[in-house]
Amino acid sequence: MLSLERIEIVDGRLTIVTELAEGSLLDRLEKARRQGSPGMPRAELLDFMRDTADALDFLAQKHSLQHLDVKPGNLLIIANRVKVADFGLVKDLHEVDDSLVGGLTPIYSAPEVFDGRPDYRSDQYSLAIVFMELLTGRVPFNGRTAGELARQHLNQAPKLEALPPADRNIIRRALSKNPLDRYPSCRQFVDQLLKVRSTALPTANKLEKAATPNTSTVNPTHQFNETQGLTSVGQSLFQPAIPLEQLTDQWVNSRCLFIGLGGQGVLSLAELRSDLIHNVDDRLTCDDHQWLAIDTSPSELEIVTDGSVLQRLPNDSAVRLPIQAPQAYRRCDPIQFAPLSRRWMYNIPRSLRTDGVRPIATLSLIANYQPLTAILEQKVAKLIQQHQQDSTAQTPIRVYVVASLHGGTGAALLSEMGFLLRKVFAQLAFSNYRLCGVVSAATTSNSRASSSLPAANALVTLSELTHWMDPDVDKPSIDYLTNFNTSTTQPFDWVTMIDGGLYEDRIAAEQNPRNLARHIALDCQSLAAAALAESRTTGKPTAQGWLRTAYCASVQPQYSWTPQMIAQWSCIRSLASLCCFLSKSNSQFSQTGSSTNLACTLPEDQLPLTDQACDELSRRMLQEMGFHEDMSQVLNNPDSISQWARRLAQDDSVRRQQFVQDLNHWQRSILRIARMRLYNWSQMERILQTVIQGFESYAKSHVPQLAQLFAQFPDMMGDSSDMIHRVRKYLSELATLCGRYYNNVSSGVQQFADRLASWHCDLDSALKSKIPGYGERVLVPILVQLLCARMSGAIDGKLQAQLQIILQDIPEELRQSLPAPAIVAPSSGTQDGGADANSSATTANSQVESIRHPGQLLRFAEVQLATLCREMDISEQDIIRDNYHHTPVTFEELGRQSPMFAANSGSIYRLLITGQQQIAGVDRQLAAQGIRQQTSLLPAPPSLGTHLVCDAVGLNFAQIVTGLWRPSGATMNLADRLRTRVDVVWPPIVKLFDPRPESACSAKQDSIQQNSLVETPSVPLDSIPLSGTTMVISPAAGQLP
C-alpha cells in the first residue's frame, strides 16, 4: 500500500502527502497500446496483480475495510512493484448507513456497491475487471452512462470473449453477481490465474464475429445468452430502413409547444432553447414556438429566466404553482379537493416544497387549475393561429411534455397535463396536433431507506400512465369545481422514455436535461418524427404500443480536430472553391482533389452562359466604357463628350491617358464579375473576347453616326474631315491594347490556378496523414464547421486579393507604349473616379502581402482561427471535445447501439440524421458496417450535425421495472400509498410485472414481497422526510369527504 508521509491542514484544506510513484498501471497500459499491443504482457501483469491482491486482502482481513475504487489509475508502480493508492472511498464494512454512489467509478464497481452494501469480496470484482482491461484492452461491460453501467453490473452477464478461453471461467466467477459465489480472497483469485499457462488472445476477426449480432431480417423473437448477451433466433430486432421517398413531403418542420414539468423538465427547456438558437438553418426561430416551464419551486424557474444566460426562456413562459400553508387550503370549497386525500392538506412541509412527494404537487395543481388553464389556452390559441397562417406548414402541431419519473412535481403533473391539453385543444376545436410525453427514467440505488422514494415515484407514475393510456378506462376530470366530466381520451399519443443514468450520480443529473433536450430537438427539427409517425400513431393502445424508449448520440469519426487541422481544412476548402472557379469545370478539378470526399462545400457548376447572356454582358461593359449604341446618350452626357474629345485629341499624351482610363473601366468590370463568381474563368474569357470583338463591331456600325455627332463640336473635336478615320484608329488601338491585356491576364490566371492546385494537393496530403480514412470519413463536427465557415471569408479574401493583383497587372508592352506621367503620377482628378490601372496594381501590391507558398496561407489561417477563438471564447480543448456534453459514437459502434431495455423485446428503428452533403459518404459507411438495410438515412440541416437515433417500441414492463428500480415489497407498498387521486380505482403496482387479472397478480405481489430483489426495510409513509414538518400523516385517512 502507498505510504502516507504526513497529513496537514493547509489554508483550511486537508493535505495528504504520499510517497512519490513512478507511474500507474494506466500509464503502463497506454504505453503498451502505443507500441501496438492491446494490453500488457501477461507475466508482468500477474506480478502486479499479486501485489494488488496482497494489499486488498490486508485491508479486508486485518481491518474489515474495502477500497471500493480499484482501477488502473489507482494502482501505482514503485520500483517495479505495485502499491494501492487513493483511499477516498475506503469503507468500514461494519458501517451500514453511509451512501457510496456519489464517488464511484461505475466501470469497475461491484453490483452490491450500487446498493450501498459492499461486501469483503467487492474489491475482488473490481480487480477482475482491471485484469481483463490491462490484458486485453477491453472491459466486460461497455455501457456509455453511469446508469447503463449500473444496470449491466446488476443484471447482465459479462462479455468475456476478449479473454483467452482458459481465463474466462476464472474471471466469470470473480464477476459473480452474488459475492458469496466469488473466491474467498483476492489472492486466491490471482492464484487461479497464475495456474493458467500463457495463452494467446483471440484474434480481432473472432472478436468481431462474436460481438456482431445478426441483423439481416426482422422478427420479435429473441433470447438472451448469459455469455454472449443479445442474440437473435434467426432474425433481428431492427426494422428495415424507411424509404426516404415516403418522407419528402414532410420535410418542413412544424411549430411546437414545449412544456417542462418540475426541475428536470424546466432545465431541459433551457437546454432545448439553446440547441434551437444555434440551429440557424431551421426555417423557424425559437420565438416561433411556444414555451411553458411549470414548477412548484422557484429555484429552477429563476435560473432559466435569468437574463444573463443566452438560453433563457421568455419571462411569460415561467409559471409557478405555489404551495400554500395548510390553512389556505382548508378555507377552500371541499369539493375542489375531492380527488385528493385530505390527509395531504395536513402534511404540507414547512418549506412549502414537495420534497419529492407527488400528492403535494397535485394539491398545488388543483388549487391553481383555473389560472393554469387560462395560460395554456393563450399559448395554444397563439400557436394555432400561427400554424393556420403558415402556408408552408405540412405537419401537425407538436406538443412535448417533459418531466422526470422520479420527482414530486413532474411525475405528479405528467398525466394531468396531458388531460388538460386535450381539454384546451377540444375547446378551441383544433385536432391537427400530436401530444407526446418525454420522461427520464434513472436507475435508483437502494443504499438507504429514503432512496426508495424516487423508485416509488417512478413506479406509481408508470402505473398511472398505464391505467390512463387504456382507451376503455373512464378518465374523470380533476376539476370538480367548475367542469367535472369523464372521458376515454388518452393523455398522450405516445410516451418516450430516456435513460436518466444513475439517480444519485451528480454527473448524470447534469447530463439528464441535455439528453432530454437533444431527443426533442432531433425529433422536432429533422425527419425523425416523420419517419416514426406510422409506428407511433398506428400502435395498439397497450404498453407495447404507447410506451417507447429512445437513445440518441452524436456520430463522430475516431479522431479529434486540432486547431492546425481546422486551419488546413479551411485552406483546402477555400483553395478548392477558387480552383473550381478558375478551372474549366468543377468536375475537372474534383478528380484531382479529395476535399470533395470530406464534405467540402464546392460551388455547383456556374450559370450557363448563353449567347444572349454573353452579348448582353459585353454590351454593358462597352456602355460602362462610354461606347453607347444610342447616340442621344452620348449627346446628352457632357462627360461622354469630354471622353471622346480626349480620345480624338491631337496630343498623344492626352489621348493615351484616356487609353488608361478606358482600360481601368474594363478592369473594374472584370473584377466585379470575378468577385461575384457567377461564371467560371473559362466563361469570363469568352465574355472578354466578345468585348474585344465589340470594338470592331462598334467601329463598323456606329462610327459614321459618331462622326456626324462630333461635327457639332469643332472646338473640342477638331477638324471633322478625318473624324471617321480618327475614331476607327482609336477603337483599333484600344482593341489591340485590350487584347494584349487579355492575353497577359489569361496567362497569369492559368499560372495562378496551377499554383493553387499544387497548394491544395500539398495541404490535402498533409491532412490525410493526420486523419485516418480521410476521404471516406465524411463527418465533420459542428463546431469545426462553424469555425471554418467563419474563417472562409478571410481566407477567400486573401486568395481573391492575389487574383486581383493579376487582373490589375499592366502588360509590359502597354507599359512601354504609354507615357510615363500616366503610369507614375496619375491624375488625382480622373473622371468617373477612376485611377490608372498601374496605380491600382501598385496599391493592391502595397496592401496585400504576396503569398508564395502554402505555408504562408496556412499561417494566415491559423492566425485567423486564433483570433476567432478569442472572440468566441473557445479553447483548444473545446475544439477537441467539440463542446459535446456526451460521448459520441463512431461508425464502428453504430451496429451495437440500442435503447435501454430493447435488447430482449420489441422492435427498434435505427435512424441516422446527417447533412445533405454527407449523405453519400455516410451511406458508404453504413454499407461497410453491414447495417445499411436496417438504418433509415435522413437528410437534415447542416448545423444539426450527424446523429444516431434508436427508437424502440413493444417493451417488456417487467424488465423495465426490475432493471431500473428493483423494487422490494416495501417500495411497492410505498408506491401504492403515493397515488395522487382517491377518486380512481387504481390497479395494483404489481400489474406492471404481469398483465394477468388482478386475482392472479395478488399472488404474484405476495411472492415479490417475500422474495424481493433487495431486502430494504419497510418504510412507513409517515417516515418519508418532509423538510421542517412536524405534522403526522394519518394512516387511516384517504377517503373522500
DONUDO-916647 format. One record per residue (C-alpha): x, z, y. Coordinates in steps of 0.02 Angstrom, whole numbers, padded with zeros to 5 digits, always signed. Each point is the difference from the previous one (the first is absolute). Last residue first. Layout:
<pts>
XZY...
</pts>
This chain:
<pts>
-03251+00114+00694+00078-00113-00132+00102+00096-00128+00189+00020+00007+00030+00186+00008+00031+00108-00152+00189-00010+00012-00009+00073+00177+00157-00049+00093+00076+00149+00088+00048-00010+00183+00171+00058+00057+00058-00168+00061+00167-00027+00083+00048-00156-00093-00112-00035-00149+00101+00026-00159-00111-00038-00152-00030+00170-00079-00190-00004+00024-00011-00152-00111+00075+00089-00148+00162-00076-00064+00021+00019-00188+00181+00002-00053+00082-00169-00028+00029-00046-00181+00050-00180+00029-00060-00134-00119-00156+00098-00036-00044+00046-00179-00142+00125+00021-00066-00076+00162+00018-00175-00069-00094+00045-00159-00141+00080+00098-00011-00155+00108-00011-00115-00151-00141+00105-00070-00090-00019+00166+00035-00186+00001-00103-00029-00155-00150+00080+00082+00032-00098+00161-00016-00169-00083+00161-00099-00030+00107-00063+00144+00146+00111-00053+00145+00061+00105-00081-00017+00172-00158+00075-00075+00100+00161-00014-00035+00032+00183-00181+00037-00041-00131-00121+00067-00071+00049+00168-00184+00034+00031-00004-00024+00188-00078+00115+00130+00143+00124-00012+00127-00104+00093+00188+00004+00030+00050+00048-00176+00149+00119+00002-00068+00109-00141+00015-00140-00128+00180-00029+00054+00041+00185-00026-00069-00010-00176+00109-00154-00032+00153+00090+00066-00035+00150-00110-00021-00110-00154+00170-00075+00033+00021-00163+00090+00143-00119-00040-00004-00064+00182+00068-00176+00005+00022-00055-00181-00146+00102-00068-00121-00063+00132+00058-00181-00001+00007-00014-00190-00174+00074-00016-00065-00122+00129+00063-00154-00092+00007-00145+00120-00093-00166+00001+00080-00069+00158+00180-00029+00051+00079-00068+00160+00185-00042+00007+00057-00059+00171+00178-00063+00025+00055-00032+00177+00098-00130+00099+00000+00016+00189-00151+00023+00115+00095-00079+00145-00005-00170-00085-00191-00008-00009-00058-00009-00182-00001-00121-00147-00064+00069-00166+00083-00020-00171-00115+00067-00136+00110+00063-00141-00045-00009-00186+00054-00180-00031+00157+00025+00104+00061+00148-00102+00144-00077-00098+00137+00070+00112+00066-00176+00038-00178-00056+00039-00021+00141+00123+00165-00047+00083-00048-00183+00015-00166+00047+00080+00091+00112+00123+00105-00149+00055-00150-00113+00024-00104+00132+00091+00136+00050+00122-00056-00110+00145-00180+00062-00015+00053+00181+00015-00027+00117-00147-00133+00096-00095+00022+00023-00187-00157+00054-00093-00009+00077-00174-00176+00036-00060-00003+00132-00136-00139+00026-00126-00050+00165-00075+00079+00119-00123+00166+00067-00063+00121-00037+00140-00123+00003+00144+00025+00187+00028+00105-00028+00157+00008-00177+00063+00121-00124-00082+00178-00059+00026+00106-00059-00146-00020-00187+00030+00056+00017+00179+00164+00087-00039+00111-00154-00014-00074-00067+00161+00057+00156+00090-00099+00152+00052+00004+00088+00167+00029+00187+00016-00111+00078+00132+00010+00043+00184+00071-00173+00035+00086-00012+00168+00105-00148-00062+00108+00124-00097+00155-00101+00044-00065-00037+00174-00047+00181+00033+00172+00051-00062+00079-00115+00130-00101+00087+00135-00151-00065+00094-00045+00067+00173-00084-00165+00051+00112-00025+00152+00153+00061-00094-00042-00113-00147-00019-00150+00117+00170+00031+00078+00083+00014-00170-00088-00158-00058+00055-00098+00153+00180+00056-00026-00009-00051-00183-00072-00170+00048+00142-00033+00123+00125+00050-00133-00081-00122-00121+00006-00141+00128+00185+00031+00030+00034+00006-00186-00088-00166-00021+00138-00095+00093+00026-00082+00172-00137+00080+00102+00023-00040+00186-00039+00144+00114-00145-00050+00111-00003+00028+00189+00152-00103+00052-00039-00140-00122-00179-00011+00062+00057-00006+00180+00127-00137-00036-00131-00101-00094-00123+00017+00141+00134-00048+00127+00041-00151-00106-00179-00058+00004-00021+00011+00187-00119+00126+00072-00186-00034+00012-00123+00093+00111-00106-00156+00026+00126-00058+00132+00176+00064-00004+00033+00116+00145+00150+00091-00069+00092-00166-00020+00115-00004-00147+00184+00043+00025+00100-00046-00153-00099-00141-00077-00082-00085+00148+00155+00023+00107+00106-00086-00136-00095-00165+00004-00078-00055-00164+00083-00128-00116+00125+00123-00073-00133+00129-00046-00111-00136-00071+00140-00058-00115+00034+00181-00049-00181+00030-00049-00080+00147+00094-00050+00149-00108-00172+00072+00032-00066-00031-00175+00155+00075-00079-00007+00156+00107-00186+00015-00041+00039+00002-00185+00114+00149+00023-00135+00085+00104-00126-00032-00139+00114+00091-00121+00004+00155+00109-00186-00012+00037-00039-00013-00185+00104+00157-00028-00089+00095+00139-00174-00056-00053+00032+00031-00184+00046+00182+00028-00178+00066+00011-00054-00101-00152+00153+00060-00094-00039+00181+00041-00181-00018-00056+00046-00090-00161+00127+00136-00040-00131+00134+00032-00123-00090-00114+00122-00010-00144+00048-00175-00062-00059-00059-00169+00055-00170-00061+00112+00054-00140+00039-00174-00064+00116-00069+00133+00111+00153-00010+00000+00066-00178+00108+00148+00042+00025+00014+00188+00176+00030+00068+00093-00155-00063-00149-00109+00046+00012+00063+00179+00177-00069+00018-00054-00166-00075-00141-00016+00126+00116+00047+00142+00122-00138-00046-00136-00127-00041-00086+00030+00167+00164-00017+00093+00029-00169-00082-00177-00056+00045+00031+00057+00179+00161-00103+00010-00086-00155-00069-00140+00020+00128+00126+00019+00142+00092-00158-00055-00165-00094-00003-00049+00071+00168+00165-00054+00078-00016-00179-00067-00178-00012+00061+00051+00070+00170+00140-00128+00025-00108-00146-00055-00143+00055+00113+00116+00023+00150+00070-00175-00026-00177-00069-00011-00050+00097+00155+00147-00077+00093-00046-00177-00058-00184+00025+00040+00049+00062+00174+00112-00155+00028-00142-00116-00051-00126+00092+00108+00117-00008+00149+00033-00186-00025-00183-00038-00018-00040+00087+00164+00146-00086+00091-00048-00173-00064-00182+00021+00049+00048+00058+00176+00121-00146+00032-00096-00072+00147-00074+00167+00050+00148+00054+00109+00008+00189+00018-00104+00125-00094-00017+00139+00129-00017-00098+00162-00085-00147-00089-00142+00111-00063-00148-00117-00030+00111-00115-00105+00009+00147-00123-00176-00038-00062+00033-00184-00033+00161+00044-00090-00091+00133-00102-00135-00123-00051+00131-00127-00053+00095+00135-00097-00151+00061-00099-00010-00102-00161+00178-00053-00041+00094+00149+00072-00124+00122-00078+00024-00079-00170+00189+00017+00018-00013+00182+00053-00125+00031-00139+00127-00052-00130+00099+00154+00051-00159+00105-00011-00040-00070-00174+00174+00046-00058-00026+00176+00063-00165+00015-00095+00081-00062-00162+00139+00125+00022-00132+00135+00020-00075-00048-00168+00169+00021-00084+00024+00164+00091-00157+00075-00072-00162+00001+00097-00104+00141+00071+00159+00098+00022-00060+00072+00167+00179+00030+00056+00049-00180-00042-00145-00071+00101+00052+00099+00155+00184-00040-00025-00036-00188-00008-00105+00007+00158+00136+00098+00089+00131-00126-00052-00104-00145+00065-00020+00082+00169+00189+00033+00003+00033-00184-00037-00108-00049+00147+00090+00124+00111+00172-00059-00056-00046-00184+00028-00062+00052+00172+00175+00061+00038+00058-00173-00055-00104-00085+00134+00063+00113+00137+00182-00024-00053-00022-00189-00018-00060-00020+00180-00113-00155+00005-00149+00108-00041-00126-00066-00128-00009+00159-00104+00008+00108+00156-00150-00090+00076-00088+00009-00168+00012+00191+00002-00058+00007+00181-00155-00104-00042-00037+00119-00146+00018+00151+00114-00121-00078+00125-00135-00016-00135-00146-00108+00053+00089-00165-00029+00072+00049-00169-00165+00066-00065-00085-00157+00070+00119-00107-00103-00079+00062-00163+00127-00025-00138+00105+00143+00067+00188+00011-00029+00039+00164+00092+00103+00089-00134-00152+00102-00049-00095-00165-00018+00130-00065-00122-00015+00158-00103-00189-00017-00002+00012-00180-00061+00120+00053-00138-00122+00132-00059-00147-00121+00000+00097-00136-00092+00052+00122-00135-00176+00069-00018-00071-00176-00019+00132-00049-00126-00041+00155-00103+00117+00148-00011-00065+00113-00139+00010+00182+00054+00147+00091-00074+00010+00042-00185-00035+00185-00021+00118+00123+00080+00104+00108-00115-00046+00182-00027+00128+00059-00125-00093+00064-00153+00164+00026-00094-00012-00166-00091-00001-00089+00168+00167+00080+00033+00074-00096-00145+00080-00138+00100+00048-00180-00040-00164-00064-00069-00097+00079+00143+00097-00106+00124-00066-00167-00060-00172+00073-00028-00012+00053+00182+00028-00177+00064+00131-00105+00094+00099+00155+00046+00009+00080+00173-00164+00095-00011+00031+00052-00179+00172+00056+00050-00076+00105+00139-00116+00091-00122+00134+00022-00131+00121+00071+00127-00132+00122+00063-00044+00059-00176+00181+00014-00054+00043+00098+00158-00142+00122-00035+00057+00015-00182+00177+00042+00053-00057+00129+00127-00113+00080-00131+00143+00003-00125+00112+00084+00128-00134+00131+00035-00011+00042-00186-00146-00058-00107-00019+00094-00162+00001-00077-00173-00110+00000-00154-00136-00108+00076-00156+00082+00072-00181+00018-00049-00096+00131+00098-00110+00110-00107-00185+00030-00027-00087+00085-00146-00188+00008-00020-00127+00100-00100-00181-00049-00017-00162+00094-00023-00161-00102+00016-00007-00094-00165+00076+00106-00138-00079+00154+00074-00167-00086-00013-00099-00111+00119+00054-00158-00093+00123-00111+00089-00057-00154+00096+00052+00055+00174+00178+00059-00027+00050-00127-00133-00066-00143+00106+00078+00061+00162+00175+00026-00072+00075-00163+00063-00095+00011+00164+00060+00178+00030+00180-00050-00039-00008-00152+00116+00092+00095+00133-00031+00112+00149-00138+00115-00065+00068+00043-00172+00183-00001+00051-00036+00119+00145-00110+00111-00109+00134+00021-00133+00136+00029+00129-00103+00132+00090-00029+00100-00160+00185-00009-00045+00052+00050+00175-00119+00149-00001+00076+00057-00167+00183-00011+00049+00004+00158+00104-00088+00101-00136+00112-00078-00132+00153+00056+00096-00067+00177+00013-00038+00016-00186-00142+00121-00037-00121-00136-00058+00121-00110-00096-00032-00183+00039-00160-00057+00083-00030-00151-00113-00140-00103+00077-00181-00002-00062-00114-00142+00052-00188+00030+00013-00128-00139-00016-00160-00059+00084-00018+00173+00072-00135+00133+00027-00114-00073-00134-00179-00033+00049-00132+00086-00107-00093+00077+00145-00076+00165+00055-00073+00056+00164+00018+00135+00133-00001-00064+00178+00011+00134+00133+00047+00171-00071+00039-00032-00181+00147-00116+00037+00100+00011-00162-00102-00146-00067-00052+00009-00182+00086-00125-00116-00105-00042-00152+00105-00052-00150-00029-00167-00087+00134-00091+00100+00136+00121-00061+00131+00002+00137-00062+00169+00061+00036+00087-00166+00174-00073-00020+00037+00041+00181-00055+00180-00031+00117+00015-00150+00145-00076+00096-00026+00123+00141-00021+00146-00122+00162-00040-00089+00100-00033+00157-00054+00163+00079+00038+00094-00161+00175-00073-00005+00031+00051+00181-00069+00177-00037+00099+00025-00161+00158+00028+00101-00065+00174+00046+00040+00063-00175+00181-00053+00015+00113-00125-00090-00144-00113-00051+00072-00152+00085-00111-00140+00065+00028-00187-00019-00072-00086+00151-00154-00108+00024-00018-00096+00163-00167-00076+00045-00058-00168+00068-00189-00022+00006-00068-00173+00033-00158-00061+00085-00022-00189+00010-00108-00080+00136-00130-00135+00025-00152+00114-00008-00052+00025+00180-00173+00067+00048+00071+00122+00129-00092+00143-00086+00068-00059-00167+00178-00003+00066-00020+00179+00063-00075+00064-00164+00136-00080-00106+00130+00078+00114-00079+00172-00023-00001-00019-00189+00185-00046-00002+00041+00144+00117-00091+00118-00118+00107-00060-00145+00165+00035+00088-00048+00153+00104+00051+00135-00126+00162-00081-00058+00057-00038+00177-00040+00172+00071+00065+00118-00134+00148-00098-00062+00042-00054-00177-00085-00168-00021+00085-00066+00156-00094-00111+00121-00022-00177+00066-00166-00088+00033+00025-00188+00020-00141-00108+00070+00015-00188-00015-00108-00124+00094-00040-00148-00110+00113-00152-00007-00004-00164+00097+00020+00050+00182+00052-00153+00100-00157-00005+00109+00030+00178+00059-00155+00053+00096-00081+00073-00156+00155+00101-00042+00018+00068+00176-00182+00057+00000+00015+00077-00173+00155+00099+00053-00085+00064+00157-00152+00056-00100+00112+00084-00130+00095+00102+00129-00155+00053+00097-00098+00043-00157+00148+00101-00064+00007+00102+00159-00188+00034-00006+00012+00054-00183+00140+00120+00043-00105+00079+00137-00147+00020-00123+00098+00072-00147+00099+00131+00095-00071+00155-00086-00016-00090-00167+00180-00061+00011+00066+00173+00044-00084+00075-00154+00070-00140-00106+00174+00046+00063-00026+00181-00054-00066-00062-00168+00168-00084-00039+00117+00150+00005+00174-00063+00043+00034+00127+00137-00161-00062+00083+00052+00060+00171-00084+00122+00120+00153+00114-00010-00121+00143-00033-00044-00086-00162-00185-00038-00027-00068+00103-00144-00171+00053+00061-00064-00176+00035+00073-00051-00170-00121+00117-00088-00144-00104+00064+00026-00130-00136-00012-00171+00079-00139-00131-00008-00119+00116+00097+00113+00010+00152-00121-00083+00123-00149+00088-00080+00072+00167+00056-00025-00050+00184+00155+00057+00092+00041+00179+00058+00091+00036-00163+00116-00145+00035+00067+00072+00163+00011+00174-00077+00124-00063-00129+00131-00055+00129+00010-00186+00027+00097-00136-00089+00031-00147+00114-00034-00179-00057+00134-00088+00101-00014-00184+00040+00150-00103+00055-00042-00184+00030-00045+00017+00184+00180+00040+00044+00063-00162-00076+00121+00032-00144+00185+00025+00028+00117-00121-00087+00124-00010+00141+00021+00187+00023+00007+00086+00170-00188-00013+00029-00038+00129-00133-00161-00052-00086+00074+00007-00177+00080+00170+00024-00148+00081+00087-00115-00053-00143+00123+00072-00127-00007+00173+00083-00184+00007+00050-00068+00057-00170-00173-00050-00061+00050-00181-00016-00063-00175+00037+00106-00147+00057-00104-00154+00046+00070-00172+00039-00086-00166+00035+00091-00166-00015+00029-00130+00136+00105+00131+00091+00135-00011-00133+00019-00186+00033-00082-00140-00097+00074-00173-00033+00139+00080-00100+00175-00066+00028+00058+00147+00107-00005+00121-00146+00094+00140+00087-00157+00076+00076-00089-00010-00168+00133+00105-00086-00001+00132+00138-00190+00007-00010+00013+00032-00186+00124+00142+00024-00116+00082+00127-00149-00027-00115+00093+00081-00144+00030+00155+00105-00188+00021+00019-00033-00024-00186+00134+00125-00050-00066+00132+00120-00185-00020-00037-00102-00159-00003+00067-00164+00070-00122-00139+00041+00055-00180+00028-00134-00125+00052+00056-00178-00029-00012-00173+00075+00029-00142-00121+00155-00099-00040-00007-00190-00010+00067-00063-00167-00166+00001-00093-00026-00188-00014+00169-00018-00085-00043+00126-00136-00058-00104-00149+00140-00125+00025+00126+00141-00022-00039+00009-00184-00008+00181-00061+00141+00040-00120-00054+00056-00172-00035+00186-00028+00134+00123-00051-00043+00120-00140+00086-00102-00135-00030-00069-00175+00052+00018-00181-00030+00187-00002+00099+00033+00156+00138+00125+00022+00017+00141+00124+00136+00129-00033+00139-00040-00122+00030+00163-00090-00170+00080+00001-00095-00163-00021-00159-00020+00100-00136-00120-00056-00094-00140+00082-00164-00096-00010-00058-00065+00170+00048-00181-00040+00091-00130+00101+00138-00119-00047+00187-00025+00017+00065+00162+00071+00095+00075-00146+00096+00149+00065+00183-00009+00053+00101+00158-00033+00050-00036-00180+00048-00181+00035+00098+00050+00155+00093+00134-00096+00039-00118-00143+00064-00132+00121+00105+00127+00095+00088+00054-00159-00029+00171-00077+00143+00123+00030+00140+00005-00126+00022+00149-00115+00120+00147+00004-00025+00110-00153-00134+00130+00020+00055+00178-00034+00040+00028+00184-00180-00039+00047-00060+00141-00115+00125+00117+00080-00072-00044+00171-00172+00063-00051+00075+00156-00080+00092+00033+00163-00160-00018+00101-00085+00135-00102-00139+00025-00128-00029-00188-00013-00169-00062+00059-00169+00022-00086-00032+00168+00083+00012-00084+00171-00158-00101-00037+00010-00171+00083+00150-00045-00108+00144-00078+00096+00137+00087-00102-00086-00064-00156-00003-00179+00064+00183+00013+00051+00051+00041-00178-00117-00129-00074+00069-00134+00115+00186+00030-00021+00026-00095-00163-00096-00151+00066+00121-00021+00148-00095+00036+00160-00081-00133+00111-00159+00001-00106-00034+00182+00044-00162-00013+00098-00067+00177+00008-00176+00038-00065-00134+00023+00131-00108+00147+00052+00090+00134+00100+00164-00088+00042-00094-00162+00036-00129+00088+00107+00136+00087+00102+00094-00164+00021-00157-00084+00068-00030+00143+00121+00179+00002+00061-00007-00187+00032+00083-00153-00078-00016+00052-00183+00140-00059-00115+00003+00134-00135+00134-00007-00135+00142-00029+00124+00121-00145+00001+00186-00022+00038+00037+00006-00186+00118+00146-00026-00018+00093+00165-00188-00026+00001-00025+00053-00180+00105+00157+00020-00087+00049+00162-00170-00019-00084+00055+00114-00143+00069+00126+00126-00169+00008+00087-00088+00046-00163+00136+00126-00040-00027+00080+00171-00180+00038-00049+00051+00089-00161-00009+00177+00074-00177-00044+00052-00067-00044+00172-00181+00043+00044-00038-00079+00169-00113-00131-00076+00119-00138+00054+00138+00103-00082-00091-00010-00167+00023-00188-00004+00190+00007+00022+00078-00067+00161+00133-00138-00001-00086-00142+00095-00107+00122+00099+00145+00080+00096-00086+00164+00043+00003+00087+00168-00186+00022+00039-00069+00018-00176+00071+00170-00043-00137+00123+00042+00043+00184-00022-00114+00123-00091+00074+00005-00175+00164+00094+00021+00075+00046-00171+00078-00173-00017+00109+00034+00151+00012-00165+00092+00147-00102+00065-00068-00127+00123+00138+00005+00132+00137+00020-00129+00101-00152+00052+00146-00014-00120+00043-00016-00185+00183-00027-00039+00070-00147-00097+00179-00018-00057+00126-00136+00043+00092+00116+00119-00162+00034+00097-00150-00117-00023-00168+00054+00071-00169-00003-00088-00129+00014+00139-00003-00186+00040-00025-00044-00182-00160+00103-00014-00047+00176-00053-00121+00071+00128-00093+00133-00097+00150+00120-00014-00088+00118-00118+00038+00186-00004-00022+00130-00137+00170+00077+00046+00108-00008-00155-00097-00125-00105-00068-00117+00134+00142-00003+00125+00136-00003-00134-00097-00135-00093+00004-00107+00158+00188+00023+00021+00041-00039-00182-00114-00152+00003+00088-00070+00153+00171+00016-00079-00061-00085-00158-00083-00139+00100+00164-00038+00089+00091-00020-00165-00145-00106-00062+00016-00116+00150+00185-00033-00031-00035-00047-00179-00149-00110+00045+00085-00104+00133-00102+00008+00161-00143-00116+00043-00064-00178+00016+00179-00069+00009+00050-00133+00126+00142+00093+00086-00113+00039+00147-00121+00079-00124+00136+00114-00068+00045+00058+00175-00183+00034+00037-00012+00108-00156+00154+00100+00049-00072+00031+00173-00160+00063-00081+00106+00109-00114+00062+00085+00157+00160-00001+00102+00167+00088+00022-00078+00171+00025+00040+00127+00135-00036+00181-00041-00156+00069+00080-00043+00065+00174-00180+00057+00025-00067+00008+00178-00164+00088+00041-00051-00045+00176-00017+00114+00152+00145-00078+00090+00109+00023-00154-00054+00128-00131+00132+00006-00136+00018-00020-00188+00171-00018-00081+00100-00096-00129-00143-00042-00118+00060-00071-00165-00073-00157-00075-00058+00038-00177
</pts>
